[in-house]
Every structure is written in C-alpha cells, then in structure tokens.
C-alpha cells in the first residue's frame, strides 16, 4: 500500500488532517478560545477564556461524509454553552499537488445563556435554537516526512428559530447570523492509524455582538487554539 497522503478532513468548527488510504477516521480535538464580550454595566466583565471540543467521524475515500459533534462554552459568570451537530460532504480532489477542500455542511445548534446582557441575576436560562448551513473551502499539502499543513476558510449561516432575541427597530426578529473565519492546521502522522494535530483560527460574527452590547469594541471576534488526534480504521 502506498504511504498515506495527509489531506484536510473538515470538522465542527474544523478540517482535520487524515489519510486517504483508509475508509473511516475518528477525530478528536479540544482547546480554548478568547471570549471578549462585555456589556454596558460591567465593562470587561466577561473577557475570559472558554473551551471548545469536536468529535468527528468521516467515512469514505473519494466521496466522503462526515458527522460532527461540536461544543463551545464559557462556563464562568455568563455560563454560555453552544452544542451543535452537523453533516458535511466532500469529494476528494487534487490540484497541482495540493489536496483541495470544498465541503458543504448543514446541521443544528442549541445555545444556552445563563445571564443575557444586561446582567439580570434573576434570569436562570435562555435557549436559542439555530439551523447551521454553510461550507468550508481550503487546501492541504504534505510538507516533509510525517508533517502536513492545511488551511481553510469556514462559513456558517445561523438561522434563528426562536422569537425572543435579535429584534430590529420594528420589533421583528432578525433571524440570520453569519459566523466565519480562517483556520490553519498542522498534522503529524505517527503511523498508518494515529496522527496528532494542532489548529489555530479566528472566528468572526455570530450572536455575541447582539447579546453582549458594547459597540466600541469588536465583540464578534474570537481567536482560538486546539489540539487533538485522529485515528484511522
């Protein structure tokens, strides 16, 4: 069997480097992100770190389907959690020695807020259901030995299914929120089954700027870093 070539396999919130030589891959990654939200009453009150985690199962070689479970959260004072599940499809392609990623995806997300701004301690829970639609586009290349590099841009349109948040001046619900940003990833293959990965990105958009209201700051940007592994079988 030829030595596996490292390619991009997209996640929840993220593409993962794996091998074309195997029919299925299980991928895990976890990390932290910067949560810069503040509000008028407590400036910089929420400027803390949050956590991220993704578990993905990709099946297929030429035509590949991936199911992802994702979660992001800020469990401190504001107690935000963003679990999501999605399905993505791509066809493996190469161009000038690069593995090309064009992957549409769709799924469901359910956000939980403990204390939406302004800060009301009497509020216990608020929930926001979303449909997730979008895709990833990028490319990956084997560098040297077991090392591979990948880069991509992720876009997700979040369609709000509720009726409580994001009202315009006429009192109508603004349902569409866009989340997007670049991602860079390094993969190191130990053998035919195991590989390590490190990933960093910068995410823009979403609901953060509408819920946590400080117009002087760019609240909707969230840098993050993750590390994990892939297992091929």
C-alpha positions as YAML, in Angstrom:
chain: A
units: angstrom
residues:
- id: 1
  name: UNK
  ca: [0.00, 0.00, 0.00]
- id: 2
  name: UNK
  ca: [1.31, 3.48, -0.83]
- id: 3
  name: UNK
  ca: [2.18, 5.74, 2.04]
- id: 4
  name: UNK
  ca: [-1.00, 7.62, 3.05]
- id: 5
  name: UNK
  ca: [-1.21, 11.23, 1.96]
- id: 6
  name: UNK
  ca: [-2.37, 13.72, 4.53]
- id: 7
  name: UNK
  ca: [-5.46, 15.67, 3.47]
- id: 8
  name: UNK
  ca: [-7.92, 18.04, 5.07]
- id: 9
  name: UNK
  ca: [-10.94, 16.49, 6.76]
- id: 10
  name: UNK
  ca: [-13.38, 19.23, 7.89]
- id: 11
  name: UNK
  ca: [-14.82, 19.36, 11.37]
- id: 12
  name: UNK
  ca: [-17.12, 21.20, 13.81]
- id: 13
  name: UNK
  ca: [-15.88, 24.19, 13.75]
- id: 14
  name: UNK
  ca: [-12.91, 22.47, 11.66]
- id: 15
  name: UNK
  ca: [-10.99, 20.48, 8.98]
- id: 16
  name: UNK
  ca: [-8.71, 17.75, 10.21]
- id: 17
  name: UNK
  ca: [-5.68, 16.19, 8.54]
- id: 18
  name: UNK
  ca: [-6.05, 12.46, 7.97]
- id: 19
  name: UNK
  ca: [-5.29, 9.80, 5.33]
- id: 20
  name: UNK
  ca: [-6.94, 8.98, 2.02]
- id: 21
  name: UNK
  ca: [-5.89, 5.35, 2.34]
- id: 22
  name: UNK
  ca: [-8.50, 4.49, 4.99]
- id: 23
  name: UNK
  ca: [-12.25, 4.27, 4.65]
- id: 24
  name: UNK
  ca: [-13.07, 5.90, 8.00]
- id: 25
  name: UNK
  ca: [-11.43, 8.23, 10.51]
- id: 26
  name: UNK
  ca: [-12.35, 9.21, 14.06]
- id: 27
  name: UNK
  ca: [-11.06, 12.64, 15.05]
- id: 28
  name: UNK
  ca: [-10.97, 14.42, 18.40]
- id: 29
  name: UNK
  ca: [-9.81, 17.97, 19.15]
- id: 30
  name: UNK
  ca: [-10.18, 20.31, 22.13]
- id: 31
  name: UNK
  ca: [-8.91, 23.73, 23.03]
- id: 32
  name: UNK
  ca: [-9.63, 27.23, 24.26]
- id: 33
  name: UNK
  ca: [-10.97, 30.47, 22.76]
- id: 34
  name: UNK
  ca: [-10.96, 34.09, 23.82]
- id: 35
  name: UNK
  ca: [-14.41, 35.37, 24.75]
- id: 36
  name: UNK
  ca: [-14.23, 39.19, 24.63]
- id: 37
  name: UNK
  ca: [-17.87, 40.01, 25.40]
- id: 38
  name: UNK
  ca: [-18.72, 42.87, 27.76]
- id: 39
  name: UNK
  ca: [-21.83, 44.89, 28.48]
- id: 40
  name: UNK
  ca: [-22.69, 48.43, 29.48]
- id: 41
  name: UNK
  ca: [-22.99, 47.67, 33.20]
- id: 42
  name: UNK
  ca: [-19.89, 45.54, 33.69]
- id: 43
  name: UNK
  ca: [-17.10, 46.59, 31.29]
- id: 44
  name: UNK
  ca: [-14.70, 43.70, 30.60]
- id: 45
  name: UNK
  ca: [-16.73, 41.51, 32.96]
- id: 46
  name: UNK
  ca: [-16.81, 38.61, 30.51]
- id: 47
  name: UNK
  ca: [-13.33, 38.98, 28.98]
- id: 48
  name: UNK
  ca: [-12.25, 35.44, 29.80]
- id: 49
  name: UNK
  ca: [-11.37, 32.13, 28.18]
- id: 50
  name: UNK
  ca: [-13.81, 29.50, 27.00]
- id: 51
  name: UNK
  ca: [-13.43, 25.91, 25.85]
- id: 52
  name: UNK
  ca: [-14.02, 24.13, 22.54]
- id: 53
  name: UNK
  ca: [-14.36, 20.47, 21.62]
- id: 54
  name: UNK
  ca: [-15.09, 18.50, 18.45]
- id: 55
  name: UNK
  ca: [-15.63, 14.83, 17.71]
- id: 56
  name: UNK
  ca: [-15.99, 13.76, 14.06]
- id: 57
  name: UNK
  ca: [-16.47, 10.52, 12.14]
- id: 58
  name: UNK
  ca: [-15.53, 10.66, 8.46]
- id: 59
  name: UNK
  ca: [-16.45, 7.78, 6.15]
- id: 60
  name: UNK
  ca: [-15.40, 7.25, 2.55]
- id: 61
  name: UNK
  ca: [-12.33, 7.91, 0.43]
- id: 62
  name: UNK
  ca: [-13.19, 9.59, -2.87]
- id: 63
  name: UNK
  ca: [-16.66, 10.63, -1.73]
- id: 64
  name: UNK
  ca: [-16.51, 11.46, 1.96]
- id: 65
  name: UNK
  ca: [-19.28, 12.02, 4.50]
- id: 66
  name: UNK
  ca: [-18.51, 13.47, 7.93]
- id: 67
  name: UNK
  ca: [-20.72, 13.67, 11.01]
- id: 68
  name: UNK
  ca: [-19.54, 16.11, 13.68]
- id: 69
  name: UNK
  ca: [-20.48, 16.80, 17.28]
- id: 70
  name: UNK
  ca: [-19.25, 20.20, 18.47]
- id: 71
  name: UNK
  ca: [-19.42, 22.13, 21.70]
- id: 72
  name: UNK
  ca: [-18.14, 25.53, 22.78]
- id: 73
  name: UNK
  ca: [-18.73, 27.14, 26.13]
- id: 74
  name: UNK
  ca: [-17.88, 29.84, 28.59]
- id: 75
  name: UNK
  ca: [-18.73, 28.23, 31.97]
- id: 76
  name: UNK
  ca: [-17.80, 31.20, 34.18]
- id: 77
  name: UNK
  ca: [-20.13, 34.09, 35.07]
- id: 78
  name: UNK
  ca: [-22.16, 34.10, 31.90]
- id: 79
  name: UNK
  ca: [-22.42, 30.31, 31.60]
- id: 80
  name: UNK
  ca: [-22.81, 30.02, 27.79]
- id: 81
  name: UNK
  ca: [-22.89, 26.65, 26.04]
- id: 82
  name: UNK
  ca: [-23.11, 26.02, 22.28]
- id: 83
  name: UNK
  ca: [-23.62, 22.32, 21.44]
- id: 84
  name: UNK
  ca: [-24.09, 21.53, 17.75]
- id: 85
  name: UNK
  ca: [-24.31, 18.59, 15.35]
- id: 86
  name: UNK
  ca: [-23.83, 18.69, 11.59]
- id: 87
  name: UNK
  ca: [-23.33, 16.61, 8.46]
- id: 88
  name: UNK
  ca: [-20.81, 17.52, 5.74]
- id: 89
  name: UNK
  ca: [-19.98, 16.06, 2.34]
- id: 90
  name: UNK
  ca: [-17.00, 16.48, 0.05]
- id: 91
  name: UNK
  ca: [-15.34, 14.84, -2.91]
- id: 92
  name: UNK
  ca: [-11.57, 14.45, -2.65]
- id: 93
  name: UNK
  ca: [-9.78, 16.50, -5.30]
- id: 94
  name: UNK
  ca: [-6.16, 17.43, -6.02]
- id: 95
  name: UNK
  ca: [-4.74, 20.41, -7.90]
- id: 96
  name: UNK
  ca: [-1.00, 20.94, -8.57]
- id: 97
  name: UNK
  ca: [-0.10, 18.56, -5.75]
- id: 98
  name: UNK
  ca: [-2.49, 20.15, -3.24]
- id: 99
  name: UNK
  ca: [-5.48, 18.41, -1.69]
- id: 100
  name: UNK
  ca: [-8.46, 20.70, -2.31]
- id: 101
  name: UNK
  ca: [-11.32, 21.05, 0.16]
- id: 102
  name: UNK
  ca: [-14.79, 22.16, -0.95]
- id: 103
  name: UNK
  ca: [-17.26, 20.90, 1.62]
- id: 104
  name: UNK
  ca: [-20.90, 21.99, 2.15]
- id: 105
  name: UNK
  ca: [-22.36, 21.32, 5.60]
- id: 106
  name: UNK
  ca: [-25.67, 21.63, 7.48]
- id: 107
  name: UNK
  ca: [-26.82, 20.91, 11.00]
- id: 108
  name: UNK
  ca: [-28.47, 22.13, 14.22]
- id: 109
  name: UNK
  ca: [-27.19, 24.23, 17.14]
- id: 110
  name: UNK
  ca: [-28.77, 24.94, 20.52]
- id: 111
  name: UNK
  ca: [-27.30, 27.80, 22.55]
- id: 112
  name: UNK
  ca: [-27.89, 28.13, 26.29]
- id: 113
  name: UNK
  ca: [-27.47, 31.50, 28.03]
- id: 114
  name: UNK
  ca: [-27.49, 31.84, 31.80]
- id: 115
  name: UNK
  ca: [-27.45, 35.62, 32.17]
- id: 116
  name: UNK
  ca: [-28.01, 37.55, 28.92]
- id: 117
  name: UNK
  ca: [-26.91, 41.19, 29.00]
- id: 118
  name: UNK
  ca: [-27.94, 43.49, 30.56]
- id: 119
  name: UNK
  ca: [-26.95, 41.49, 33.63]
- id: 120
  name: UNK
  ca: [-30.07, 40.20, 35.42]
- id: 121
  name: UNK
  ca: [-29.18, 37.64, 38.10]
- id: 122
  name: UNK
  ca: [-32.85, 36.64, 38.41]
- id: 123
  name: UNK
  ca: [-32.78, 35.15, 34.90]
- id: 124
  name: UNK
  ca: [-31.82, 31.48, 35.05]
- id: 125
  name: UNK
  ca: [-31.76, 30.10, 31.50]
- id: 126
  name: UNK
  ca: [-32.45, 31.24, 27.96]
- id: 127
  name: UNK
  ca: [-32.21, 28.97, 24.91]
- id: 128
  name: UNK
  ca: [-31.61, 29.82, 21.27]
- id: 129
  name: UNK
  ca: [-32.20, 27.13, 18.60]
- id: 130
  name: UNK
  ca: [-30.39, 27.53, 15.25]
- id: 131
  name: UNK
  ca: [-30.13, 25.87, 11.88]
- id: 132
  name: UNK
  ca: [-26.49, 25.74, 10.65]
- id: 133
  name: UNK
  ca: [-25.78, 25.97, 6.91]
- id: 134
  name: UNK
  ca: [-22.58, 26.74, 5.05]
- id: 135
  name: UNK
  ca: [-19.31, 25.19, 4.00]
- id: 136
  name: UNK
  ca: [-15.51, 25.02, 4.15]
- id: 137
  name: UNK
  ca: [-13.03, 25.84, 1.39]
- id: 138
  name: UNK
  ca: [-9.27, 25.34, 1.53]
- id: 139
  name: UNK
  ca: [-6.26, 23.23, 0.64]
- id: 140
  name: UNK
  ca: [-3.70, 20.94, 2.28]
- id: 141
  name: UNK
  ca: [-0.21, 19.76, 1.36]
- id: 142
  name: UNK
  ca: [2.33, 17.25, 2.64]
- id: 143
  name: UNK
  ca: [5.44, 19.16, 3.77]
- id: 144
  name: UNK
  ca: [8.18, 16.75, 4.81]
- id: 145
  name: UNK
  ca: [8.23, 13.34, 6.48]
- id: 146
  name: UNK
  ca: [5.06, 12.89, 8.56]
- id: 147
  name: UNK
  ca: [4.28, 16.64, 8.66]
- id: 148
  name: UNK
  ca: [1.40, 18.20, 6.70]
- id: 149
  name: UNK
  ca: [-0.11, 21.69, 6.56]
- id: 150
  name: UNK
  ca: [-3.70, 22.70, 5.83]
- id: 151
  name: UNK
  ca: [-5.54, 26.00, 5.59]
- id: 152
  name: UNK
  ca: [-9.19, 26.79, 5.00]
- id: 153
  name: UNK
  ca: [-11.95, 29.30, 5.47]
- id: 154
  name: UNK
  ca: [-15.15, 28.29, 7.27]
- id: 155
  name: UNK
  ca: [-18.53, 29.96, 6.78]
- id: 156
  name: UNK
  ca: [-21.72, 29.08, 8.66]
- id: 157
  name: UNK
  ca: [-25.05, 30.90, 8.40]
- id: 158
  name: UNK
  ca: [-27.01, 30.51, 11.64]
- id: 159
  name: UNK
  ca: [-30.77, 30.77, 11.14]
- id: 160
  name: UNK
  ca: [-32.51, 31.60, 14.42]
- id: 161
  name: UNK
  ca: [-35.64, 29.51, 15.07]
- id: 162
  name: UNK
  ca: [-36.81, 31.38, 18.17]
- id: 163
  name: UNK
  ca: [-38.66, 34.66, 18.74]
- id: 164
  name: UNK
  ca: [-37.00, 36.24, 21.81]
- id: 165
  name: UNK
  ca: [-33.68, 37.77, 20.75]
- id: 166
  name: UNK
  ca: [-32.36, 39.93, 17.89]
- id: 167
  name: UNK
  ca: [-35.32, 42.27, 17.37]
- id: 168
  name: UNK
  ca: [-34.99, 45.13, 14.90]
- id: 169
  name: UNK
  ca: [-36.36, 48.66, 15.33]
- id: 170
  name: UNK
  ca: [-39.82, 47.46, 14.23]
- id: 171
  name: UNK
  ca: [-39.87, 44.63, 16.73]
- id: 172
  name: UNK
  ca: [-39.35, 41.91, 14.11]
- id: 173
  name: UNK
  ca: [-36.93, 39.03, 14.68]
- id: 174
  name: UNK
  ca: [-33.60, 39.26, 12.82]
- id: 175
  name: UNK
  ca: [-33.09, 35.57, 12.14]
- id: 176
  name: UNK
  ca: [-29.81, 35.33, 10.25]
- id: 177
  name: UNK
  ca: [-26.38, 35.50, 11.90]
- id: 178
  name: UNK
  ca: [-23.16, 34.79, 9.99]
- id: 179
  name: UNK
  ca: [-20.11, 33.07, 11.54]
- id: 180
  name: UNK
  ca: [-16.89, 32.84, 9.53]
- id: 181
  name: UNK
  ca: [-13.11, 32.86, 9.77]
- id: 182
  name: UNK
  ca: [-9.75, 31.37, 8.70]
- id: 183
  name: UNK
  ca: [-8.23, 28.21, 10.16]
- id: 184
  name: UNK
  ca: [-4.66, 26.86, 9.92]
- id: 185
  name: UNK
  ca: [-3.71, 23.32, 10.90]
- id: 186
  name: UNK
  ca: [-0.61, 21.16, 11.28]
- id: 187
  name: UNK
  ca: [-0.77, 17.36, 11.28]
- id: 188
  name: UNK
  ca: [1.90, 14.86, 12.34]
- id: 189
  name: UNK
  ca: [1.34, 11.22, 11.38]
- id: 190
  name: UNK
  ca: [2.88, 8.70, 13.77]
- id: 191
  name: UNK
  ca: [1.85, 5.63, 11.77]
- id: 192
  name: UNK
  ca: [-0.93, 4.40, 9.48]
- id: 193
  name: UNK
  ca: [-3.54, 4.75, 12.22]
- id: 194
  name: UNK
  ca: [-2.57, 7.60, 14.55]
- id: 195
  name: UNK
  ca: [-1.88, 11.27, 13.85]
- id: 196
  name: UNK
  ca: [-1.61, 14.36, 16.05]
- id: 197
  name: UNK
  ca: [-2.93, 17.78, 15.06]
- id: 198
  name: UNK
  ca: [-2.66, 21.39, 16.18]
- id: 199
  name: UNK
  ca: [-5.04, 24.05, 14.95]
- id: 200
  name: UNK
  ca: [-5.49, 27.79, 15.34]
- id: 201
  name: UNK
  ca: [-8.15, 30.12, 13.98]
- id: 202
  name: UNK
  ca: [-10.00, 33.38, 14.29]
- id: 203
  name: UNK
  ca: [-13.79, 33.37, 14.26]
- id: 204
  name: UNK
  ca: [-15.96, 36.38, 13.41]
- id: 205
  name: UNK
  ca: [-19.67, 37.06, 13.67]
- id: 206
  name: UNK
  ca: [-22.42, 35.14, 15.42]
- id: 207
  name: UNK
  ca: [-24.76, 36.35, 18.11]
- id: 208
  name: UNK
  ca: [-22.18, 37.67, 20.59]
- id: 209
  name: UNK
  ca: [-22.25, 41.27, 19.42]
- id: 210
  name: UNK
  ca: [-26.06, 41.39, 19.56]
- id: 211
  name: UNK
  ca: [-26.39, 39.87, 23.06]
- id: 212
  name: UNK
  ca: [-23.37, 41.48, 24.76]
- id: 213
  name: UNK
  ca: [-23.67, 45.11, 23.85]
- id: 214
  name: UNK
  ca: [-20.53, 47.22, 23.65]
- id: 215
  name: UNK
  ca: [-20.45, 48.99, 20.28]
- id: 216
  name: UNK
  ca: [-16.97, 50.45, 20.92]
- id: 217
  name: UNK
  ca: [-15.35, 47.02, 20.73]
- id: 218
  name: UNK
  ca: [-15.21, 44.32, 18.08]
- id: 219
  name: UNK
  ca: [-17.05, 41.81, 20.24]
- id: 220
  name: UNK
  ca: [-17.73, 39.35, 17.46]
- id: 221
  name: UNK
  ca: [-14.12, 38.14, 17.02]
- id: 222
  name: UNK
  ca: [-12.86, 35.07, 18.88]
- id: 223
  name: UNK
  ca: [-9.30, 33.70, 18.44]
- id: 224
  name: UNK
  ca: [-8.86, 30.06, 19.43]
- id: 225
  name: UNK
  ca: [-6.35, 27.20, 19.56]
- id: 226
  name: UNK
  ca: [-6.96, 23.46, 19.63]
- id: 227
  name: UNK
  ca: [-5.01, 20.20, 19.77]
- id: 228
  name: UNK
  ca: [-6.06, 16.61, 19.27]
- id: 229
  name: UNK
  ca: [-5.60, 13.41, 17.30]
- id: 230
  name: UNK
  ca: [-7.06, 11.29, 14.50]
- id: 231
  name: UNK
  ca: [-7.45, 7.53, 14.40]
- id: 232
  name: UNK
  ca: [-7.89, 5.72, 11.07]
- id: 233
  name: UNK
  ca: [-9.56, 2.35, 10.66]
...
